[in-house]
Amino acid sequence: MNDQQLLRYSRHILLPEIGIEGQERILAAHALVIGAGGLGSPVALYLASAGIGTLTLCDGDQVDLTNLQRQIVHRSDALGQPKVESARRTLAAINPEVRVEPVAQRLDGEAIDRLVEKAHVVVDCSDNFATRHAINRACVAHRRPLVSGAGVRFDGQVAVFDLRHADSPCYHCLFPEEAEAEETRCAVMGVFAPLVGIIGAVQAAEALKLVAGVGEPLAGRLLLLDALAMEWREVKLRKDPRCPVCNRQPAAALV
């Protein structure tokens, strides 16, 4: 790190758990963030401000007026523009050292697979089960840690699936793809603006911990937030021995 970086990241460096070595790992890390909306906004802002080396940001949508109530990486002058380009400009203004790779398209399984392979950590900020399962399959195949979040109305959830380890559950263990699940979208049900900020901030914290190699990740645990009562619940997760996605994956070395 140069003198400017030592000053910029000094509050991280002062933390003995992170220090210079942890901050250097953050600077060298590549994060893949899928979704530049309510969750992806705080995730991208915190990862960029913390100095993540490369941030690949994927979203095929344009900025809409209804987004601005909670998608804090976008500004009013970005209406009608691709979300990833809007976010790239905001992130560059905050930390021009971060390399932002915008991907302005909805991703299929093959494209997700290619992007996951290049990343050190994957943060799922998408809004539909099909994409979440495609991300999960790619993370299992390439043994990448996955930080998953969701939020609608006043209810949020966040979990880490550390797929570098053979005994880790995956997203499919928690939400089987073949199971019937009602997909609730904030466009229909509404969403409390700070809810996605809270969940996204937790996702960013977990991603930074994973790449810096500090603390205890939220692996094997699901946090559920009722923001109306401001109550958290924790559910322990176990690997499903019959999971068709992850039950035959061997152990892997840490990334």
ChimeraX commands (.cxc) that place a marker at each C-alpha (Angstrom):
marker #1 position 0.00,0.00,0.00 radius 0.5
marker #1 position 1.11,3.55,-0.70 radius 0.5
marker #1 position 0.80,6.45,1.76 radius 0.5
marker #1 position -2.60,7.51,0.42 radius 0.5
marker #1 position -3.97,4.01,0.84 radius 0.5
marker #1 position -2.56,3.74,4.35 radius 0.5
marker #1 position -4.44,6.92,5.21 radius 0.5
marker #1 position -7.66,6.03,3.35 radius 0.5
marker #1 position -7.93,2.62,5.01 radius 0.5
marker #1 position -6.39,3.60,8.35 radius 0.5
marker #1 position -9.55,2.85,10.34 radius 0.5
marker #1 position -9.48,-0.71,9.06 radius 0.5
marker #1 position -5.74,-1.00,9.64 radius 0.5
marker #1 position -6.19,0.14,13.25 radius 0.5
marker #1 position -8.35,-2.93,13.87 radius 0.5
marker #1 position -5.97,-5.68,15.02 radius 0.5
marker #1 position -8.22,-8.31,13.43 radius 0.5
marker #1 position -7.68,-6.70,10.02 radius 0.5
marker #1 position -4.46,-4.72,10.13 radius 0.5
marker #1 position -2.29,-4.18,7.06 radius 0.5
marker #1 position -2.39,-7.82,5.99 radius 0.5
marker #1 position -6.18,-8.01,6.08 radius 0.5
marker #1 position -6.55,-4.75,4.19 radius 0.5
marker #1 position -4.10,-5.94,1.55 radius 0.5
marker #1 position -6.23,-9.06,1.09 radius 0.5
marker #1 position -9.27,-6.82,0.56 radius 0.5
marker #1 position -7.35,-4.74,-1.99 radius 0.5
marker #1 position -6.41,-7.90,-3.88 radius 0.5
marker #1 position -9.88,-9.47,-3.79 radius 0.5
marker #1 position -12.46,-9.80,-6.57 radius 0.5
marker #1 position -16.12,-9.64,-5.54 radius 0.5
marker #1 position -19.02,-10.56,-7.82 radius 0.5
marker #1 position -22.24,-8.74,-6.91 radius 0.5
marker #1 position -25.34,-9.85,-8.79 radius 0.5
marker #1 position -28.04,-7.20,-8.57 radius 0.5
marker #1 position -27.63,-3.41,-8.35 radius 0.5
marker #1 position -30.92,-2.70,-6.60 radius 0.5
marker #1 position -31.95,-2.36,-2.98 radius 0.5
marker #1 position -29.48,-4.95,-1.66 radius 0.5
marker #1 position -26.77,-4.47,-4.24 radius 0.5
marker #1 position -26.60,-0.72,-3.58 radius 0.5
marker #1 position -25.28,-0.86,0.02 radius 0.5
marker #1 position -23.19,-3.93,-0.79 radius 0.5
marker #1 position -21.43,-2.15,-3.66 radius 0.5
marker #1 position -21.01,1.09,-1.71 radius 0.5
marker #1 position -19.41,-0.61,1.29 radius 0.5
marker #1 position -17.20,-2.92,-0.75 radius 0.5
marker #1 position -15.94,0.00,-2.83 radius 0.5
marker #1 position -15.36,2.28,0.14 radius 0.5
marker #1 position -13.50,-0.54,1.91 radius 0.5
marker #1 position -11.18,-0.89,-1.08 radius 0.5
marker #1 position -12.21,-4.16,-2.71 radius 0.5
marker #1 position -9.80,-4.62,-5.61 radius 0.5
marker #1 position -12.26,-5.59,-8.34 radius 0.5
marker #1 position -16.04,-5.40,-8.19 radius 0.5
marker #1 position -18.02,-7.06,-10.97 radius 0.5
marker #1 position -21.56,-5.68,-10.79 radius 0.5
marker #1 position -24.34,-7.35,-12.80 radius 0.5
marker #1 position -27.84,-6.04,-13.51 radius 0.5
marker #1 position -29.85,-5.80,-16.72 radius 0.5
marker #1 position -32.31,-3.12,-15.58 radius 0.5
marker #1 position -32.45,0.65,-15.96 radius 0.5
marker #1 position -32.89,3.15,-13.13 radius 0.5
marker #1 position -36.58,3.87,-12.51 radius 0.5
marker #1 position -38.09,6.59,-10.33 radius 0.5
marker #1 position -39.54,3.94,-7.99 radius 0.5
marker #1 position -36.01,2.64,-7.34 radius 0.5
marker #1 position -34.77,5.83,-5.70 radius 0.5
marker #1 position -36.73,5.25,-2.49 radius 0.5
marker #1 position -34.21,2.57,-1.42 radius 0.5
marker #1 position -31.55,1.93,-4.10 radius 0.5
marker #1 position -29.05,4.38,-2.66 radius 0.5
marker #1 position -26.28,3.91,-5.22 radius 0.5
marker #1 position -28.43,5.67,-7.86 radius 0.5
marker #1 position -29.22,9.38,-8.27 radius 0.5
marker #1 position -32.12,11.24,-9.85 radius 0.5
marker #1 position -30.03,12.27,-12.84 radius 0.5
marker #1 position -29.51,8.57,-13.70 radius 0.5
marker #1 position -33.16,7.87,-14.50 radius 0.5
marker #1 position -33.47,5.68,-17.59 radius 0.5
marker #1 position -29.79,4.72,-17.55 radius 0.5
marker #1 position -28.45,1.19,-16.98 radius 0.5
marker #1 position -28.17,0.53,-13.27 radius 0.5
marker #1 position -24.64,-0.81,-13.54 radius 0.5
marker #1 position -23.44,2.37,-15.28 radius 0.5
marker #1 position -25.20,4.55,-12.73 radius 0.5
marker #1 position -23.60,2.55,-9.91 radius 0.5
marker #1 position -20.18,2.62,-11.57 radius 0.5
marker #1 position -20.19,6.43,-11.62 radius 0.5
marker #1 position -21.23,6.65,-7.97 radius 0.5
marker #1 position -18.59,4.12,-6.88 radius 0.5
marker #1 position -15.88,5.89,-8.88 radius 0.5
marker #1 position -16.70,9.13,-7.09 radius 0.5
marker #1 position -16.35,7.40,-3.73 radius 0.5
marker #1 position -13.21,5.38,-4.47 radius 0.5
marker #1 position -11.61,5.74,-7.90 radius 0.5
marker #1 position -9.04,3.05,-7.04 radius 0.5
marker #1 position -11.62,0.27,-7.22 radius 0.5
marker #1 position -11.94,-1.46,-10.57 radius 0.5
marker #1 position -15.67,-1.74,-11.33 radius 0.5
marker #1 position -16.67,-4.15,-14.09 radius 0.5
marker #1 position -20.31,-3.41,-15.11 radius 0.5
marker #1 position -22.29,-6.21,-16.73 radius 0.5
marker #1 position -25.51,-4.71,-18.10 radius 0.5
marker #1 position -27.47,-7.86,-18.82 radius 0.5
marker #1 position -29.64,-10.50,-17.24 radius 0.5
marker #1 position -27.40,-13.50,-16.79 radius 0.5
marker #1 position -28.09,-17.08,-17.76 radius 0.5
marker #1 position -26.48,-20.07,-16.07 radius 0.5
marker #1 position -23.48,-20.20,-18.41 radius 0.5
marker #1 position -22.65,-16.51,-17.96 radius 0.5
marker #1 position -23.05,-16.76,-14.20 radius 0.5
marker #1 position -20.74,-19.77,-14.18 radius 0.5
marker #1 position -17.99,-17.83,-16.00 radius 0.5
marker #1 position -18.24,-14.85,-13.67 radius 0.5
marker #1 position -18.32,-16.93,-10.48 radius 0.5
marker #1 position -15.17,-18.79,-11.52 radius 0.5
marker #1 position -13.20,-15.51,-11.59 radius 0.5
marker #1 position -14.40,-14.19,-8.22 radius 0.5
marker #1 position -13.14,-14.72,-4.68 radius 0.5
marker #1 position -16.55,-14.09,-3.12 radius 0.5
marker #1 position -20.06,-13.93,-4.60 radius 0.5
marker #1 position -22.81,-11.72,-3.18 radius 0.5
marker #1 position -26.32,-12.62,-4.32 radius 0.5
marker #1 position -28.52,-9.50,-4.39 radius 0.5
marker #1 position -30.89,-10.84,-7.04 radius 0.5
marker #1 position -34.67,-10.87,-6.75 radius 0.5
marker #1 position -35.82,-14.23,-8.15 radius 0.5
marker #1 position -35.36,-17.90,-7.32 radius 0.5
marker #1 position -34.17,-18.95,-10.78 radius 0.5
marker #1 position -31.17,-16.62,-10.61 radius 0.5
marker #1 position -30.42,-17.54,-7.00 radius 0.5
marker #1 position -30.33,-21.23,-7.84 radius 0.5
marker #1 position -28.12,-20.63,-10.88 radius 0.5
marker #1 position -25.72,-18.63,-8.70 radius 0.5
marker #1 position -25.73,-21.38,-6.08 radius 0.5
marker #1 position -24.95,-24.10,-8.63 radius 0.5
marker #1 position -22.00,-22.11,-9.95 radius 0.5
marker #1 position -20.69,-21.39,-6.44 radius 0.5
marker #1 position -20.89,-25.10,-5.57 radius 0.5
marker #1 position -19.14,-26.07,-8.82 radius 0.5
marker #1 position -16.29,-23.58,-8.32 radius 0.5
marker #1 position -16.28,-23.74,-4.49 radius 0.5
marker #1 position -16.79,-20.03,-3.97 radius 0.5
marker #1 position -18.28,-18.59,-0.77 radius 0.5
marker #1 position -21.79,-17.24,-1.36 radius 0.5
marker #1 position -23.37,-14.41,0.65 radius 0.5
marker #1 position -27.13,-14.51,0.09 radius 0.5
marker #1 position -29.68,-11.88,1.07 radius 0.5
marker #1 position -33.34,-11.07,0.47 radius 0.5
marker #1 position -35.85,-8.49,1.65 radius 0.5
marker #1 position -39.50,-7.63,1.05 radius 0.5
marker #1 position -42.09,-5.68,3.05 radius 0.5
marker #1 position -40.50,-5.53,6.55 radius 0.5
marker #1 position -38.89,-9.00,6.41 radius 0.5
marker #1 position -35.28,-9.71,5.56 radius 0.5
marker #1 position -32.91,-12.66,5.61 radius 0.5
marker #1 position -29.20,-13.20,5.13 radius 0.5
marker #1 position -26.94,-16.28,5.16 radius 0.5
marker #1 position -23.47,-17.37,4.11 radius 0.5
marker #1 position -22.87,-20.63,2.28 radius 0.5
marker #1 position -19.13,-21.22,2.52 radius 0.5
marker #1 position -18.85,-23.70,-0.31 radius 0.5
marker #1 position -15.09,-23.99,0.05 radius 0.5
marker #1 position -15.90,-26.58,2.72 radius 0.5
marker #1 position -17.43,-30.00,1.95 radius 0.5
marker #1 position -19.70,-29.94,5.02 radius 0.5
marker #1 position -21.27,-26.58,4.17 radius 0.5
marker #1 position -24.96,-26.48,3.22 radius 0.5
marker #1 position -25.80,-24.71,-0.02 radius 0.5
marker #1 position -28.76,-22.51,-0.98 radius 0.5
marker #1 position -30.55,-25.54,-2.45 radius 0.5
marker #1 position -30.35,-27.28,0.94 radius 0.5
marker #1 position -32.38,-24.40,2.40 radius 0.5
marker #1 position -34.71,-23.74,-0.54 radius 0.5
marker #1 position -34.96,-26.81,-2.82 radius 0.5
marker #1 position -35.43,-25.76,-6.42 radius 0.5
marker #1 position -38.22,-28.26,-7.00 radius 0.5
marker #1 position -40.21,-27.13,-3.95 radius 0.5
marker #1 position -43.20,-24.88,-4.42 radius 0.5
marker #1 position -42.30,-21.38,-3.29 radius 0.5
marker #1 position -44.27,-18.17,-3.56 radius 0.5
marker #1 position -42.08,-15.51,-5.13 radius 0.5
marker #1 position -42.85,-12.16,-3.52 radius 0.5
marker #1 position -41.51,-9.12,-5.37 radius 0.5
marker #1 position -41.18,-5.68,-3.84 radius 0.5
marker #1 position -42.77,-4.21,-6.98 radius 0.5
marker #1 position -46.00,-5.90,-5.87 radius 0.5
marker #1 position -45.67,-6.22,-2.09 radius 0.5
marker #1 position -43.66,-3.08,-1.25 radius 0.5
marker #1 position -40.47,-2.83,0.80 radius 0.5
marker #1 position -39.39,-0.72,3.77 radius 0.5
marker #1 position -36.46,1.34,2.49 radius 0.5
marker #1 position -34.00,0.83,5.40 radius 0.5
marker #1 position -34.67,-2.93,5.45 radius 0.5
marker #1 position -32.59,-3.58,2.33 radius 0.5
marker #1 position -29.93,-1.23,3.70 radius 0.5
marker #1 position -29.65,-3.31,6.86 radius 0.5
marker #1 position -29.53,-6.64,5.03 radius 0.5
marker #1 position -27.16,-5.29,2.37 radius 0.5
marker #1 position -24.81,-3.92,5.02 radius 0.5
marker #1 position -24.69,-7.35,6.68 radius 0.5
marker #1 position -23.95,-8.94,3.30 radius 0.5
marker #1 position -21.10,-6.48,2.73 radius 0.5
marker #1 position -19.69,-7.17,6.19 radius 0.5
marker #1 position -19.72,-10.91,5.59 radius 0.5
marker #1 position -18.10,-10.55,2.17 radius 0.5
marker #1 position -15.30,-8.40,3.61 radius 0.5
marker #1 position -14.75,-10.83,6.48 radius 0.5
marker #1 position -14.48,-13.70,4.04 radius 0.5
marker #1 position -11.90,-12.06,1.77 radius 0.5
marker #1 position -9.91,-10.59,4.68 radius 0.5
marker #1 position -9.98,-13.91,6.53 radius 0.5
marker #1 position -11.19,-12.42,9.81 radius 0.5
marker #1 position -13.89,-13.22,12.32 radius 0.5
marker #1 position -16.52,-15.92,12.25 radius 0.5
marker #1 position -18.55,-15.96,9.03 radius 0.5
marker #1 position -22.30,-16.42,9.07 radius 0.5
marker #1 position -21.82,-19.92,7.67 radius 0.5
marker #1 position -24.42,-22.54,8.55 radius 0.5
marker #1 position -26.73,-19.88,9.96 radius 0.5
marker #1 position -29.70,-17.98,8.59 radius 0.5
marker #1 position -30.52,-14.59,10.12 radius 0.5
marker #1 position -34.13,-13.46,9.87 radius 0.5
marker #1 position -35.08,-9.85,10.52 radius 0.5
marker #1 position -38.52,-8.51,11.37 radius 0.5
marker #1 position -37.83,-4.80,10.88 radius 0.5
marker #1 position -41.31,-3.80,12.04 radius 0.5
marker #1 position -40.52,-5.16,15.52 radius 0.5
marker #1 position -36.72,-4.85,14.96 radius 0.5
marker #1 position -36.21,-8.43,16.06 radius 0.5
marker #1 position -33.60,-10.88,14.78 radius 0.5
marker #1 position -33.91,-14.65,14.80 radius 0.5
marker #1 position -31.21,-17.16,13.98 radius 0.5
marker #1 position -31.81,-20.56,12.39 radius 0.5
marker #1 position -29.08,-23.19,12.22 radius 0.5
marker #1 position -28.58,-24.71,8.78 radius 0.5
marker #1 position -27.35,-28.20,7.99 radius 0.5
marker #1 position -26.18,-29.76,4.78 radius 0.5
marker #1 position -28.85,-31.93,3.18 radius 0.5
marker #1 position -27.19,-35.33,2.55 radius 0.5
marker #1 position -29.62,-35.86,-0.33 radius 0.5
marker #1 position -29.07,-32.44,-1.93 radius 0.5
marker #1 position -28.59,-33.02,-5.69 radius 0.5
marker #1 position -26.44,-29.89,-5.99 radius 0.5
marker #1 position -23.82,-30.10,-3.23 radius 0.5
marker #1 position -23.83,-33.60,-1.73 radius 0.5
marker #1 position -21.20,-35.00,-4.09 radius 0.5
marker #1 position -18.77,-32.09,-4.01 radius 0.5
marker #1 position -15.33,-32.85,-2.50 radius 0.5
marker #1 position -13.57,-30.57,-0.05 radius 0.5
marker #1 position -11.47,-27.75,-1.49 radius 0.5
marker #1 position -8.62,-25.56,-0.38 radius 0.5
marker #1 position -9.47,-22.08,0.82 radius 0.5
marker #1 position -9.52,-19.37,-1.83 radius 0.5
marker link #1:1,2 radius 0.2
marker link #1:2,3 radius 0.2
marker link #1:3,4 radius 0.2
marker link #1:4,5 radius 0.2
marker link #1:5,6 radius 0.2
marker link #1:6,7 radius 0.2
marker link #1:7,8 radius 0.2
marker link #1:8,9 radius 0.2
marker link #1:9,10 radius 0.2
marker link #1:10,11 radius 0.2
marker link #1:11,12 radius 0.2
marker link #1:12,13 radius 0.2
marker link #1:13,14 radius 0.2
marker link #1:14,15 radius 0.2
marker link #1:15,16 radius 0.2
marker link #1:16,17 radius 0.2
marker link #1:17,18 radius 0.2
marker link #1:18,19 radius 0.2
marker link #1:19,20 radius 0.2
marker link #1:20,21 radius 0.2
marker link #1:21,22 radius 0.2
marker link #1:22,23 radius 0.2
marker link #1:23,24 radius 0.2
marker link #1:24,25 radius 0.2
marker link #1:25,26 radius 0.2
marker link #1:26,27 radius 0.2
marker link #1:27,28 radius 0.2
marker link #1:28,29 radius 0.2
marker link #1:29,30 radius 0.2
marker link #1:30,31 radius 0.2
marker link #1:31,32 radius 0.2
marker link #1:32,33 radius 0.2
marker link #1:33,34 radius 0.2
marker link #1:34,35 radius 0.2
marker link #1:35,36 radius 0.2
marker link #1:36,37 radius 0.2
marker link #1:37,38 radius 0.2
marker link #1:38,39 radius 0.2
marker link #1:39,40 radius 0.2
marker link #1:40,41 radius 0.2
marker link #1:41,42 radius 0.2
marker link #1:42,43 radius 0.2
marker link #1:43,44 radius 0.2
marker link #1:44,45 radius 0.2
marker link #1:45,46 radius 0.2
marker link #1:46,47 radius 0.2
marker link #1:47,48 radius 0.2
marker link #1:48,49 radius 0.2
marker link #1:49,50 radius 0.2
marker link #1:50,51 radius 0.2
marker link #1:51,52 radius 0.2
marker link #1:52,53 radius 0.2
marker link #1:53,54 radius 0.2
marker link #1:54,55 radius 0.2
marker link #1:55,56 radius 0.2
marker link #1:56,57 radius 0.2
marker link #1:57,58 radius 0.2
marker link #1:58,59 radius 0.2
marker link #1:59,60 radius 0.2
marker link #1:60,61 radius 0.2
marker link #1:61,62 radius 0.2
marker link #1:62,63 radius 0.2
marker link #1:63,64 radius 0.2
marker link #1:64,65 radius 0.2
marker link #1:65,66 radius 0.2
marker link #1:66,67 radius 0.2
marker link #1:67,68 radius 0.2
marker link #1:68,69 radius 0.2
marker link #1:69,70 radius 0.2
marker link #1:70,71 radius 0.2
marker link #1:71,72 radius 0.2
marker link #1:72,73 radius 0.2
marker link #1:73,74 radius 0.2
marker link #1:74,75 radius 0.2
marker link #1:75,76 radius 0.2
marker link #1:76,77 radius 0.2
marker link #1:77,78 radius 0.2
marker link #1:78,79 radius 0.2
marker link #1:79,80 radius 0.2
marker link #1:80,81 radius 0.2
marker link #1:81,82 radius 0.2
marker link #1:82,83 radius 0.2
marker link #1:83,84 radius 0.2
marker link #1:84,85 radius 0.2
marker link #1:85,86 radius 0.2
marker link #1:86,87 radius 0.2
marker link #1:87,88 radius 0.2
marker link #1:88,89 radius 0.2
marker link #1:89,90 radius 0.2
marker link #1:90,91 radius 0.2
marker link #1:91,92 radius 0.2
marker link #1:92,93 radius 0.2
marker link #1:93,94 radius 0.2
marker link #1:94,95 radius 0.2
marker link #1:95,96 radius 0.2
marker link #1:96,97 radius 0.2
marker link #1:97,98 radius 0.2
marker link #1:98,99 radius 0.2
marker link #1:99,100 radius 0.2
marker link #1:100,101 radius 0.2
marker link #1:101,102 radius 0.2
marker link #1:102,103 radius 0.2
marker link #1:103,104 radius 0.2
marker link #1:104,105 radius 0.2
marker link #1:105,106 radius 0.2
marker link #1:106,107 radius 0.2
marker link #1:107,108 radius 0.2
marker link #1:108,109 radius 0.2
marker link #1:109,110 radius 0.2
marker link #1:110,111 radius 0.2
marker link #1:111,112 radius 0.2
marker link #1:112,113 radius 0.2
marker link #1:113,114 radius 0.2
marker link #1:114,115 radius 0.2
marker link #1:115,116 radius 0.2
marker link #1:116,117 radius 0.2
marker link #1:117,118 radius 0.2
marker link #1:118,119 radius 0.2
marker link #1:119,120 radius 0.2
marker link #1:120,121 radius 0.2
marker link #1:121,122 radius 0.2
marker link #1:122,123 radius 0.2
marker link #1:123,124 radius 0.2
marker link #1:124,125 radius 0.2
marker link #1:125,126 radius 0.2
marker link #1:126,127 radius 0.2
marker link #1:127,128 radius 0.2
marker link #1:128,129 radius 0.2
marker link #1:129,130 radius 0.2
marker link #1:130,131 radius 0.2
marker link #1:131,132 radius 0.2
marker link #1:132,133 radius 0.2
marker link #1:133,134 radius 0.2
marker link #1:134,135 radius 0.2
marker link #1:135,136 radius 0.2
marker link #1:136,137 radius 0.2
marker link #1:137,138 radius 0.2
marker link #1:138,139 radius 0.2
marker link #1:139,140 radius 0.2
marker link #1:140,141 radius 0.2
marker link #1:141,142 radius 0.2
marker link #1:142,143 radius 0.2
marker link #1:143,144 radius 0.2
marker link #1:144,145 radius 0.2
marker link #1:145,146 radius 0.2
marker link #1:146,147 radius 0.2
marker link #1:147,148 radius 0.2
marker link #1:148,149 radius 0.2
marker link #1:149,150 radius 0.2
marker link #1:150,151 radius 0.2
marker link #1:151,152 radius 0.2
marker link #1:152,153 radius 0.2
marker link #1:153,154 radius 0.2
marker link #1:154,155 radius 0.2
marker link #1:155,156 radius 0.2
marker link #1:156,157 radius 0.2
marker link #1:157,158 radius 0.2
marker link #1:158,159 radius 0.2
marker link #1:159,160 radius 0.2
marker link #1:160,161 radius 0.2
marker link #1:161,162 radius 0.2
marker link #1:162,163 radius 0.2
marker link #1:163,164 radius 0.2
marker link #1:164,165 radius 0.2
marker link #1:165,166 radius 0.2
marker link #1:166,167 radius 0.2
marker link #1:167,168 radius 0.2
marker link #1:168,169 radius 0.2
marker link #1:169,170 radius 0.2
marker link #1:170,171 radius 0.2
marker link #1:171,172 radius 0.2
marker link #1:172,173 radius 0.2
marker link #1:173,174 radius 0.2
marker link #1:174,175 radius 0.2
marker link #1:175,176 radius 0.2
marker link #1:176,177 radius 0.2
marker link #1:177,178 radius 0.2
marker link #1:178,179 radius 0.2
marker link #1:179,180 radius 0.2
marker link #1:180,181 radius 0.2
marker link #1:181,182 radius 0.2
marker link #1:182,183 radius 0.2
marker link #1:183,184 radius 0.2
marker link #1:184,185 radius 0.2
marker link #1:185,186 radius 0.2
marker link #1:186,187 radius 0.2
marker link #1:187,188 radius 0.2
marker link #1:188,189 radius 0.2
marker link #1:189,190 radius 0.2
marker link #1:190,191 radius 0.2
marker link #1:191,192 radius 0.2
marker link #1:192,193 radius 0.2
marker link #1:193,194 radius 0.2
marker link #1:194,195 radius 0.2
marker link #1:195,196 radius 0.2
marker link #1:196,197 radius 0.2
marker link #1:197,198 radius 0.2
marker link #1:198,199 radius 0.2
marker link #1:199,200 radius 0.2
marker link #1:200,201 radius 0.2
marker link #1:201,202 radius 0.2
marker link #1:202,203 radius 0.2
marker link #1:203,204 radius 0.2
marker link #1:204,205 radius 0.2
marker link #1:205,206 radius 0.2
marker link #1:206,207 radius 0.2
marker link #1:207,208 radius 0.2
marker link #1:208,209 radius 0.2
marker link #1:209,210 radius 0.2
marker link #1:210,211 radius 0.2
marker link #1:211,212 radius 0.2
marker link #1:212,213 radius 0.2
marker link #1:213,214 radius 0.2
marker link #1:214,215 radius 0.2
marker link #1:215,216 radius 0.2
marker link #1:216,217 radius 0.2
marker link #1:217,218 radius 0.2
marker link #1:218,219 radius 0.2
marker link #1:219,220 radius 0.2
marker link #1:220,221 radius 0.2
marker link #1:221,222 radius 0.2
marker link #1:222,223 radius 0.2
marker link #1:223,224 radius 0.2
marker link #1:224,225 radius 0.2
marker link #1:225,226 radius 0.2
marker link #1:226,227 radius 0.2
marker link #1:227,228 radius 0.2
marker link #1:228,229 radius 0.2
marker link #1:229,230 radius 0.2
marker link #1:230,231 radius 0.2
marker link #1:231,232 radius 0.2
marker link #1:232,233 radius 0.2
marker link #1:233,234 radius 0.2
marker link #1:234,235 radius 0.2
marker link #1:235,236 radius 0.2
marker link #1:236,237 radius 0.2
marker link #1:237,238 radius 0.2
marker link #1:238,239 radius 0.2
marker link #1:239,240 radius 0.2
marker link #1:240,241 radius 0.2
marker link #1:241,242 radius 0.2
marker link #1:242,243 radius 0.2
marker link #1:243,244 radius 0.2
marker link #1:244,245 radius 0.2
marker link #1:245,246 radius 0.2
marker link #1:246,247 radius 0.2
marker link #1:247,248 radius 0.2
marker link #1:248,249 radius 0.2
marker link #1:249,250 radius 0.2
marker link #1:250,251 radius 0.2
marker link #1:251,252 radius 0.2
marker link #1:252,253 radius 0.2
marker link #1:253,254 radius 0.2
marker link #1:254,255 radius 0.2
view
